[in-house]
């Protein structure tokens, strides 16, 4: 706006007025004195209304999920799923390899005949870490006996494994073969049987029994000294299991180690906002027959800009909860056992979750460890190939907030600059109608077309907090008009101004007691902001 235009307009209006009220013949222009014209000018720069629902979507994008309750209170929601399915962490069984040696009685020479002898062996079926087993049901596998004989005659042998039986009939597994005598000092044979549809039931100390029956085919005049040996190597190999029972003891396992991007903080600057009542809920579903104590001490928020971390702490960490295990009576070798649900909520009363989120993390890392059988190492457990722990994670952040120097910005255009000639003084007027439950200071930055700051006017109170009831809700909006003075030098700089950037610094009311004040931000709360410029002019006509 150029004030020379105003001057011309004033002169024309004065002339018209004089002509209309006087006879032209009677006018005398000699020694005419014109008094300077003074007045007030103002014109708007723009108006903006920020509705809370639109403001949230604008500044955080469409990727976030909000929920609005019956009172219009917004809750920010995040969901994730953690799945743990590593049965080898609880118990691992590699190939079981055991050995035995048997010797026949001494037999004197005589007619051709058959002699028999037997031996019984108590062997061990030990997992890699020595856990105590009760029984193992096989999906696949082979039981192999490799037999070496020093007896200088053909022998027929049968191995019977009393503890490994068919699931349906209960018949012990039996393997037979023949070692033929040759000129070699030791002759060998190897025989195998499938473990499909079999179970090995162990006694104390992971013990199982193998019975060996040998028939020696002696030729005429052939004798044995009793020092000859029949040696065997037994192998449970290529095993996979449909079901394992045992006392698995205590192990530390990594239940989850993944991160959740928290877009609310990463998509906009969120320093200065504290949420009063956030919660993080883990809905655990455990189909392992193993109770697991959850260690949440590894949960942390990460600021990707500098790598800083804030770790979860509090009673939920000091007294970790236990996720119940599935009932050992529920599974069969071909059907899964039951799934047990355990819900754990982390909130402000049992953790530092409020402070963790106040650090405005870009990511929340779920580094969750578990300790199996936390109360007893002699608990009977089970697991199956389908066993897993699934945690459905839900983070809920209601918009009950405390603001400390929380900043938001807006811009208003000058439409090519302001040429303010003959201006004695000027001001920038900010009119607000505020339903948001906080007050605000405004810092004005006048910028040119290249976004270079021409001058700054800092920290003017332009937003007054409305009345807030005991529930932290606004009952009536608060309006305010603030005139911010502009100096003469700053008026001259306005000629090159392209736009004005307003940075508003918000704060919630300060508590007069030790109780922190958190206010509710409802979806329909709005802030209306009108910005204009005005001043006084002095025209010499």
Phi and psi in degrees as a GROMACS rama.xvg file:
@    title "Ramachandran Plot"
@    xaxis  label "Phi"
@    yaxis  label "Psi"
@TYPE xy
-107.722  124.507  UNK-2
-72.8733  -14.5105  UNK-3
-62.7953  -34.067  UNK-4
-62.1452  -41.2593  UNK-5
-61.3499  -41.9607  UNK-6
-60.14  -46.327  UNK-7
-61.5086  -41.9242  UNK-8
-61.3786  -41.4535  UNK-9
-64.8703  -43.1429  UNK-10
-61.7992  -43.6835  UNK-11
-61.5225  -44.2616  UNK-12
-64.6017  -37.3239  UNK-13
-65.6234  -42.8632  UNK-14
-62.4383  -48.2974  UNK-15
-58.2702  -41.9949  UNK-16
-62.8472  -44.0998  UNK-17
-65.1926  -44.3731  UNK-18
-63.2216  -37.5725  UNK-19
-71.7898  -26.1301  UNK-20
-104.673  -6.73528  UNK-21
-132.629  158.068  UNK-22
-79.8764  131.447  UNK-23
-62.7983  -32.048  UNK-24
-65.1239  -25.2583  UNK-25
-89.894  -7.1976  UNK-26
-74.5667  137.181  UNK-27
-122.622  123.01  UNK-28
-99.6133  -5.99141  UNK-29
-68.4364  138.372  UNK-30
57.2818  32.2182  UNK-31
-78.5396  125.864  UNK-32
-105.605  126.898  UNK-33
-104.637  122.619  UNK-34
-78.9404  134.77  UNK-35
-56.2055  142.39  UNK-36
-93.1267  128.469  UNK-37
-120.274  155.048  UNK-38
-176.043  -175.625  UNK-39
-119.495  135.233  UNK-40
-121.375  155.061  UNK-41
-161.875  149.008  UNK-42
-156.127  150.449  UNK-43
-79.812  149.435  UNK-44
-99.3206  -30.0082  UNK-45
164.206  171.01  UNK-46
-141.343  141.218  UNK-47
-140.131  138.629  UNK-48
-119.607  122.481  UNK-49
-104.101  107.498  UNK-50
-88.31  136.684  UNK-51
-57.0862  -39.3556  UNK-52
-64.3718  -41.6318  UNK-53
-69.6817  -37.8646  UNK-54
-62.9387  -41.2556  UNK-55
-65.2856  -45.012  UNK-56
-66.8225  -39.782  UNK-57
-61.5247  -40.0224  UNK-58
-96.3023  -8.07523  UNK-59
-123.398  -5.01082  UNK-60
84.1592  -178.893  UNK-61
-91.2325  -1.21919  UNK-62
-80.626  -12.7713  UNK-63
-92.0216  155.942  UNK-64
-114.323  123.775  UNK-65
-112.632  149.748  UNK-66
-127.111  135.106  UNK-67
-113.203  124.233  UNK-68
-87.5315  -174.034  UNK-69
-66.0796  -18.3862  UNK-70
-95.9144  4.60637  UNK-71
74.7127  12.8787  UNK-72
-74.2768  129.161  UNK-73
-84.6503  141.651  UNK-74
-127.592  128.941  UNK-75
-87.0946  130.975  UNK-76
-121.539  138.318  UNK-77
-132.262  141.822  UNK-78
-130.101  147.972  UNK-79
-155.021  165.114  UNK-80
-132.343  131.617  UNK-81
-113.28  129.483  UNK-82
-124.669  127.251  UNK-83
-120.417  122.353  UNK-84
-146.172  72.878  UNK-85
-131.358  76.9129  UNK-86
-60.5532  -24.7121  UNK-87
-64.1344  -19.6915  UNK-88
-65.9253  -31.1264  UNK-89
-87.6465  -41.2046  UNK-90
-156.532  137.179  UNK-91
-132  126.669  UNK-92
-120.185  110.516  UNK-93
-87.3883  -172.813  UNK-94
-56.864  133.565  UNK-95
-93.7672  120.269  UNK-96
-123.746  122.847  UNK-97
-133.638  158.646  UNK-98
-130.412  154.727  UNK-99
-150.786  154.549  UNK-100
-134.491  134.552  UNK-101
-134.055  147.167  UNK-102
-125.499  143.68  UNK-103
-79.0234  165.431  UNK-104
-68.0349  167.169  UNK-105
-77.2776  131.781  UNK-106
-122.401  126.231  UNK-107
-74.9668  164.79  UNK-108
-67.9611  157.417  UNK-109
179.384  -158.286  UNK-110
-68.3332  162.271  UNK-111
-60.0397  137.939  UNK-112
-166.868  175.005  UNK-113
-115.29  132.554  UNK-114
-119.033  147.573  UNK-115
-124.305  152.111  UNK-116
-151.512  159.858  UNK-117
-134.919  160.143  UNK-118
-152.195  151.677  UNK-119
-125.455  141.068  UNK-120
-130.791  130.663  UNK-121
-98.3981  111.864  UNK-122
-115.745  170.928  UNK-123
-118.794  143.484  UNK-124
-115.562  85.6972  UNK-125
-102.13  127.933  UNK-126
-63.9694  169.557  UNK-127
-59.7681  -34.7578  UNK-128
-106.932  13.9497  UNK-129
76.767  16.9463  UNK-130
-62.299  157.006  UNK-131
-88.3319  122.341  UNK-132
-98.3578  152.219  UNK-133
-105.889  -52.5539  UNK-134
-160.662  152.099  UNK-135
-131.736  131.308  UNK-136
-106.737  130.463  UNK-137
-95.8011  139.028  UNK-138
-91.7749  -42.5373  UNK-139
-142.338  169.38  UNK-140
141.808  166.608  UNK-141
-136.271  143.063  UNK-142
-109.423  121.115  UNK-143
-122.798  135.495  UNK-144
-116.062  119.561  UNK-145
-101.549  121.269  UNK-146
-115.985  130.695  UNK-147
-115.829  137.927  UNK-148
-128.394  131.97  UNK-149
-96.2648  -3.14101  UNK-150
-70.8211  127.589  UNK-151
-79.4472  50.0735  UNK-152
-160.352  162.156  UNK-153
-67.3397  139.879  UNK-154
-128.638  146.488  UNK-155
-109.743  136.185  UNK-156
-132.6  154.751  UNK-157
-140.014  127.615  UNK-158
-105.47  131.48  UNK-159
-121.792  120.254  UNK-160
-99.6187  103.64  UNK-161
-65.4285  -27.5752  UNK-162
-91.626  -10.6149  UNK-163
-107.157  111.32  UNK-164
-128.756  162.702  UNK-165
-71.1443  137.899  UNK-166
-61.2504  -38.9837  UNK-167
-87.3811  -39.269  UNK-168
-99.8357  -19.955  UNK-169
75.4572  9.11726  UNK-170
-75.8626  128.359  UNK-171
-63.556  147.818  UNK-172
-73.2308  138.131  UNK-173
-135.318  135.001  UNK-174
-129.542  128.326  UNK-175
-124.265  157.388  UNK-176
-170.905  -177.264  UNK-177
-134.422  135.626  UNK-178
-107.954  116.548  UNK-179
-87.6059  136.868  UNK-180
-75.9561  130.732  UNK-181
-126.92  -171.08  UNK-182
-74.7497  -13.8648  UNK-183
-69.8713  152.107  UNK-184
-68.6868  -25.2493  UNK-185
-131.614  128.665  UNK-186
-111.772  153.173  UNK-187
-134.718  160.056  UNK-188
-157.266  153.863  UNK-189
-140.299  133.394  UNK-190
-136.593  149.574  UNK-191
-134.481  161.643  UNK-192
-141.858  149.113  UNK-193
-75.4368  144.067  UNK-194
-97.5558  1.82637  UNK-195
-59.3069  135.146  UNK-196
64.7409  27.5605  UNK-197
-120.34  161.373  UNK-198
-136.794  141.789  UNK-199
-110.194  118.991  UNK-200
-107.29  122.565  UNK-201
-103.706  154.796  UNK-202
-101.706  -173.45  UNK-203
-51.2185  138.199  UNK-204
74.0353  23.2471  UNK-205
59.0977  39.3504  UNK-206
-93.6305  140.335  UNK-207
-136.205  159.274  UNK-208
-115.158  135.781  UNK-209
-118.568  125.892  UNK-210
-103.007  131.41  UNK-211
-115.348  124.944  UNK-212
-118.588  127.224  UNK-213
-125.121  134.819  UNK-214
-113.789  123.6  UNK-215
-102.886  125.972  UNK-216
-97.2376  92.059  UNK-217
-86.1051  137.246  UNK-218
-82.0192  170.287  UNK-219
-59.6048  135.436  UNK-220
72.0378  3.09997  UNK-221
-84.3898  138.24  UNK-222
-128.235  164.7  UNK-223
-124.955  143.314  UNK-224
-86.9553  -16.2359  UNK-225
87.6749  -1.56194  UNK-226
-98.9646  -9.30249  UNK-227
-66.6364  155.152  UNK-228
-127.712  145.428  UNK-229
-113.28  118.277  UNK-230
-113.842  144.242  UNK-231
-136.944  152.776  UNK-232
-122.236  120.505  UNK-233
-99.7983  136.743  UNK-234
-136.183  120.605  UNK-235
-89.4999  104.542  UNK-236
-122.676  163.311  UNK-237
54.9479  40.5574  UNK-238
-85.8693  134.414  UNK-239
-129.265  152.976  UNK-240
-122.91  137.564  UNK-241
-86.6628  -24.9688  UNK-242
-165.202  135.398  UNK-243
-130.616  128.032  UNK-244
-110.156  144.38  UNK-245
171.67  179.743  UNK-246
-101.914  98.4197  UNK-247
-80.7546  -10.3777  UNK-248
71.1448  -160.352  UNK-249
-105.614  131.773  UNK-250
-137.624  148.578  UNK-251
-98.3558  124.443  UNK-252
-124.757  154.346  UNK-253
-95.6181  99.22  UNK-254
-73.8294  -39.2388  UNK-255
-153.948  143.71  UNK-256
-152.321  74.6139  UNK-257
-141.545  168.613  UNK-258
-124.624  153.821  UNK-259
-119.29  120.13  UNK-260
-71.3583  126.931  UNK-261
-101.488  90.1765  UNK-262
-61.0802  -29.8804  UNK-263
-57.0983  -38.2513  UNK-264
-88.6398  -33.1555  UNK-265
-80.9113  -23.8184  UNK-266
-88.9171  -11.2092  UNK-267
-153.427  159.665  UNK-268
-72.1123  121.194  UNK-269
-122.462  19.737  UNK-270
-65.2909  137.304  UNK-271
99.6603  1.81649  UNK-272
-113.374  130.046  UNK-273
-122.143  126.901  UNK-274
-91.1484  132.496  UNK-275
-83.4491  -22.7825  UNK-276
-143.005  52.3774  UNK-277
-76.2265  159.983  UNK-278
-145.086  149.89  UNK-279
-129.001  112.556  UNK-280
-110.614  130.399  UNK-281
-109.978  115.081  UNK-282
-100.293  95.1383  UNK-283
-84.6489  137.932  UNK-284
-125.593  111.461  UNK-285
-113.806  118.368  UNK-286
-108.453  7.93988  UNK-287
-76.4467  142.352  UNK-288
-82.2781  49.058  UNK-289
-141.688  119.326  UNK-290
-72.5114  144.07  UNK-291
-133.117  125.588  UNK-292
-84.3351  127.689  UNK-293
-94.9095  127.775  UNK-294
-103.119  108.448  UNK-295
-94.1553  7.00104  UNK-296
-65.9725  -18.1853  UNK-297
-86.2575  -7.42738  UNK-298
-67.0805  131.574  UNK-299
-152.182  155.282  UNK-300
-100.585  137.138  UNK-301
-119.132  129.827  UNK-302
-94.0231  108.817  UNK-303
-67.6832  -18.8063  UNK-304
-69.3697  -32.5928  UNK-305
-131.992  0.927986  UNK-306
77.2076  5.53914  UNK-307
-69.6042  151.295  UNK-308
-131.969  145.237  UNK-309
-123.008  120.015  UNK-310
-93.8744  150.285  UNK-311
-68.1099  140.076  UNK-312
-146.258  176.291  UNK-313
116.11  -169.603  UNK-314
-63.1913  -32.2809  UNK-315
-64.5364  -24.8207  UNK-316
-89.2497  -41.8521  UNK-317
-70.2059  -29.8896  UNK-318
-127.415  76.5476  UNK-319
-64.1618  142.83  UNK-320
-79.2053  160.163  UNK-321
-112.458  131.192  UNK-322
-89.1651  121.369  UNK-323
-64.4531  148.427  UNK-324
-93.6849  158.946  UNK-325
-68.879  147.87  UNK-326
-63.9916  127.329  UNK-327
-67.3679  -11.7082  UNK-328
-89.9592  -1.49741  UNK-329
-92.0354  -28.2367  UNK-330
-87.3515  164.039  UNK-331
-129.536  170.172  UNK-332
-59.367  -20.5029  UNK-333
-117.856  -3.90324  UNK-334
-129.336  141.669  UNK-335
-68.7371  153.794  UNK-336
-77.6792  177.214  UNK-337
-68.198  161.615  UNK-338
-110.118  128.102  UNK-339
-101.313  132.796  UNK-340
-100.479  133.312  UNK-341
-136.03  123.854  UNK-342
-106.878  127.077  UNK-343
-121.773  126.452  UNK-344
-112.299  128.724  UNK-345
-104.431  125.696  UNK-346
-146.376  -170.64  UNK-347
-68.2153  -23.4014  UNK-348
-81.934  -20.496  UNK-349
-122.108  10.2349  UNK-350
-159.78  179.938  UNK-351
-100.672  30.7472  UNK-352
-58.0164  -34.6238  UNK-353
-59.9392  -48.4741  UNK-354
-69.2509  -34.3263  UNK-355
-61.6506  -45.8851  UNK-356
-73.6612  -25.4189  UNK-357
-66.1867  -18.1492  UNK-358
-77.2759  -0.331671  UNK-359
54.5506  58.0523  UNK-360
-72.115  148.737  UNK-361
-80.313  -30.1052  UNK-362
-138.177  147.467  UNK-363
-111.509  120.166  UNK-364
-98.2812  122.636  UNK-365
-95.2489  79.6891  UNK-366
-94.9976  86.2981  UNK-367
-108.71  120.873  UNK-368
-103.538  161.81  UNK-369
-137.87  150.572  UNK-370
-121.802  118.174  UNK-371
-76.0262  151.301  UNK-372
46.353  59.6969  UNK-373
-66.1149  -25.5389  UNK-374
-102.191  -16.5772  UNK-375
-157.298  131.972  UNK-376
-87.1287  -2.85963  UNK-377
-107.358  12.3173  UNK-378
-68.937  136.416  UNK-379
-76.4393  128.183  UNK-380
-121.033  168.605  UNK-381
-148.483  161.283  UNK-382
-151.725  157.637  UNK-383
-133.491  166.203  UNK-384
-60.2872  -27.3199  UNK-385
-88.6703  -2.94826  UNK-386
-65.2112  139.369  UNK-387
-161.154  162.266  UNK-388
-113.197  120.377  UNK-389
-113.219  132.282  UNK-390
-119.162  117.634  UNK-391
-90.7323  113.586  UNK-392
-101.323  130.556  UNK-393
-131.231  123.638  UNK-394
-108.042  123.808  UNK-395
-117.288  126.891  UNK-396
-124.969  90.1239  UNK-397
-64.0969  146.44  UNK-398
-83.1802  62.4799  UNK-399
-107.349  104.787  UNK-400
-126.53  159.98  UNK-401
-124.316  127.895  UNK-402
-107.996  132.998  UNK-403
-130.689  101.714  UNK-404
55.4958  45.197  UNK-405
-83.117  133.492  UNK-406
-115.475  140.413  UNK-407
-137.015  152.269  UNK-408
-126.623  155.404  UNK-409
-148.505  162.787  UNK-410
-130.771  150.361  UNK-411
-136.573  131.575  UNK-412
-85.082  144.957  UNK-413
-94.3595  -0.351662  UNK-414
54.8756  49.3232  UNK-415
97.4744  9.53657  UNK-416
102.53  161.523  UNK-417
-123.528  115.672  UNK-418
-98.6316  98.0184  UNK-419
-106.232  85.245  UNK-420
-82.4858  154.343  UNK-421
57.1135  32.2045  UNK-422
-98.3985  124.034  UNK-423
-76.7753  -42.2876  UNK-424
-155.21  158.739  UNK-425
-144.613  162.478  UNK-426
-150.742  154.949  UNK-427
-104.087  123.897  UNK-428
-101.869  129.571  UNK-429
-119.086  119.701  UNK-430
-112.224  127.218  UNK-431
-126.849  143.868  UNK-432
-122.897  111.572  UNK-433
-114.444  121.451  UNK-434
-106.096  -4.80203  UNK-435
-78.4948  139.98  UNK-436
-82.1615  52.0931  UNK-437
-158.54  162.391  UNK-438
-99.9608  164.984  UNK-439
-147.316  139.6  UNK-440
-100.083  143.783  UNK-441
-115.263  133.854  UNK-442
-112.013  124.015  UNK-443
-100.954  129.324  UNK-444
-120.52  117.726  UNK-445
-91.0401  123.918  UNK-446
-125.323  149.918  UNK-447
-88.2353  -172.789  UNK-448
-65.4482  -20.484  UNK-449
-95.7981  12.5858  UNK-450
65.7326  23.6  UNK-451
-84.8948  131.141  UNK-452
-73.4288  121.912  UNK-453
-83.5087  -42.5178  UNK-454
-162.623  163.264  UNK-455
-129.665  139.03  UNK-456
-121.095  115.95  UNK-457
-104.725  147.661  UNK-458
54.8984  66.8152  UNK-459
-112.738  129.541  UNK-460
-73.5623  111.477  UNK-461
-120.735  -12.5063  UNK-462
-125.106  119.201  UNK-463
-98.7323  139.664  UNK-464
-69.1537  137.797  UNK-465
-76.6356  176.906  UNK-466
-72.2408  133.618  UNK-467
-119.391  127.624  UNK-468
-81.4996  -176.735  UNK-469
-67.4313  -17.5498  UNK-470
-89.3262  5.45985  UNK-471
78.2466  20.1936  UNK-472
-110.486  148.528  UNK-473
-82.1918  132.814  UNK-474
-102.679  -34.1129  UNK-475
-141.633  140.218  UNK-476
-70.2664  163.927  UNK-477
-125.135  125.016  UNK-478
-101.707  149.692  UNK-479
-152.314  144.028  UNK-480
-121.925  124.946  UNK-481
-125.96  125.181  UNK-482
-102.396  121.665  UNK-483
-106.829  112.965  UNK-484
-62.7441  147.063  UNK-485
-121.468  127.966  UNK-486
-73.7839  166.176  UNK-487
-59.513  -41.8562  UNK-488
-62.5049  -39.3649  UNK-489
-69.1266  -33.3239  UNK-490
-59.4607  -43.3816  UNK-491
-62.4627  -36.917  UNK-492
-68.5239  -21.5724  UNK-493
-62.5068  -21.1792  UNK-494
-61.2947  -27.785  UNK-495
-102.718  7.98187  UNK-496
-78.7703  140.769  UNK-497
-106.342  -40.4405  UNK-498
-158.088  166.538  UNK-499
-117.117  128.34  UNK-500
-103.03  125.564  UNK-501
-106.326  121.285  UNK-502
-106.047  116.246  UNK-503
-100.591  129.388  UNK-504
-107.521  114.374  UNK-505
-101.892  146.486  UNK-506
-141.518  138.737  UNK-507
-80.4087  162.447  UNK-508
-57.0185  145.021  UNK-509
-86.2315  130.731  UNK-510
-71.1715  140.798  UNK-511
-90.0793  0.148608  UNK-512
-125.298  -173.574  UNK-513
-77.0587  -11.2544  UNK-514
-78.169  128.542  UNK-515
-74.8672  144.329  UNK-516
-100.863  122.367  UNK-517
-118.596  130.788  UNK-518
-107.886  153.892  UNK-519
-94.6913  133.5  UNK-520
-106.746  108.92  UNK-521
-90.6666  158.69  UNK-522
-62.2802  -34.0333  UNK-523
-94.223  3.5764  UNK-524
-61.3862  142.464  UNK-525
-139.258  153.954  UNK-526
-126.68  118.728  UNK-527
-101.714  129.894  UNK-528
-127.504  118.668  UNK-529
-115.699  132.677  UNK-530
-127.38  133.013  UNK-531
-145.947  178.131  UNK-532
-133.08  142.869  UNK-533
-150.711  178.094  UNK-534
171.457  -171.144  UNK-535
-114.388  137.218  UNK-536
-118.368  160.397  UNK-537
-137.552  111.904  UNK-538
-108.623  122.285  UNK-539
-90.3681  111.842  UNK-540
